[in-house]
């Protein structure tokens, strides 16, 4: 996670206001996506799962990377939520279509 901050925040090339927005957007999207996975897993399986939460966090980190310097923190929250929902149900569909269950 810390490396992701270095990658996203360091992409600006200098410590500036844009760098602060990039780091904030990265954190917000990752947290919201992880919480979305946690809540969806709780709704469908009636238990919390650290693995599911971390999967959602990684989805949020990967998904916000291209947009982190171009959107406001409010949009980062929305992007994190959308990434969480889409990636969660994407994994569910893939699990059902493969041998892994």
C-alpha positions as CSV (number, residue, x, y, z in Angstrom):
1,X,0.0,0.0,0.0
2,X,2.8,2.4,0.9
3,X,4.5,1.6,-2.4
4,X,1.3,2.6,-4.2
5,X,1.5,6.0,-2.6
6,X,5.1,6.4,-3.8
7,X,4.0,5.4,-7.3
8,X,0.9,7.6,-7.5
9,X,2.2,10.5,-5.5
10,X,5.7,10.4,-7.1
11,X,4.2,10.6,-10.6
12,X,3.8,14.3,-10.1
13,X,7.6,14.6,-9.9
14,X,7.5,17.1,-7.0
15,X,5.8,17.7,-3.7
16,X,2.9,19.9,-4.6
17,X,-0.9,20.4,-4.1
18,X,-1.5,17.9,-6.9
19,X,0.6,15.3,-5.1
20,X,-1.5,15.8,-1.9
21,X,-4.7,15.3,-4.0
22,X,-3.3,12.2,-5.6
23,X,-2.3,10.6,-2.3
24,X,-5.7,11.5,-0.8
25,X,-7.6,10.1,-3.8
26,X,-5.6,6.9,-3.7
27,X,-6.3,6.4,0.0
28,X,-10.0,7.3,-0.3
29,X,-10.7,5.0,-3.3
30,X,-8.8,2.1,-1.8
31,X,-10.6,2.4,1.6
32,X,-14.1,2.8,0.1
33,X,-13.5,-0.1,-2.3
34,X,-12.3,-2.4,0.5
35,X,-15.3,-1.4,2.7
36,X,-17.6,-2.1,-0.2
37,X,-16.2,-5.6,-0.6
38,X,-16.5,-6.1,3.2
39,X,-20.2,-5.0,3.3
40,X,-21.1,-7.0,0.2
41,X,-19.5,-10.1,1.6
42,X,-21.3,-9.5,4.9
43,X,-24.7,-9.2,3.1
44,X,-24.3,-12.3,1.0
45,X,-22.3,-14.6,3.4
46,X,-23.2,-13.2,6.9
47,X,-19.6,-13.0,7.9
48,X,-16.6,-10.6,7.6
49,X,-13.6,-11.7,5.6
50,X,-10.1,-10.0,5.7
51,X,-9.3,-11.6,2.3
52,X,-12.3,-10.1,0.7
53,X,-11.5,-6.7,2.2
54,X,-8.0,-6.8,0.9
55,X,-9.1,-7.9,-2.5
56,X,-11.4,-4.8,-2.6
57,X,-8.6,-2.6,-1.4
58,X,-6.3,-3.8,-4.2
59,X,-9.1,-3.3,-6.7
60,X,-9.5,0.3,-5.5
61,X,-5.8,1.0,-5.7
62,X,-5.5,-0.4,-9.2
63,X,-8.6,1.3,-10.4
64,X,-8.0,4.8,-9.1
65,X,-4.4,5.0,-10.3
66,X,-5.1,6.4,-13.8
67,X,-7.5,9.0,-12.5
68,X,-6.0,9.9,-9.1
69,X,-4.5,13.2,-10.3
70,X,-7.5,14.4,-12.3
71,X,-10.5,14.0,-10.0
72,X,-11.6,15.6,-6.7
73,X,-11.7,13.6,-3.5
74,X,-15.5,13.4,-3.7
75,X,-15.2,11.7,-7.1
76,X,-12.5,9.4,-5.7
77,X,-15.1,8.1,-3.1
78,X,-17.6,7.4,-5.9
79,X,-14.9,5.7,-8.1
80,X,-13.9,3.6,-5.1
81,X,-17.5,2.5,-4.5
82,X,-18.1,1.7,-8.2
83,X,-14.8,-0.2,-8.4
84,X,-15.8,-2.2,-5.3
85,X,-19.2,-3.2,-6.6
86,X,-18.0,-4.0,-10.1
87,X,-15.0,-6.0,-9.1
88,X,-16.9,-7.9,-6.4
89,X,-19.6,-9.1,-8.7
90,X,-17.0,-9.7,-11.4
91,X,-15.2,-12.1,-9.1
92,X,-18.5,-13.8,-8.2
93,X,-19.3,-14.3,-11.9
94,X,-15.8,-15.7,-12.7
95,X,-16.0,-18.1,-9.8
96,X,-19.3,-19.5,-11.0
97,X,-17.9,-19.9,-14.6
98,X,-14.8,-21.7,-13.5
99,X,-14.1,-24.9,-11.6
100,X,-13.0,-22.8,-8.5
101,X,-15.9,-22.5,-6.0
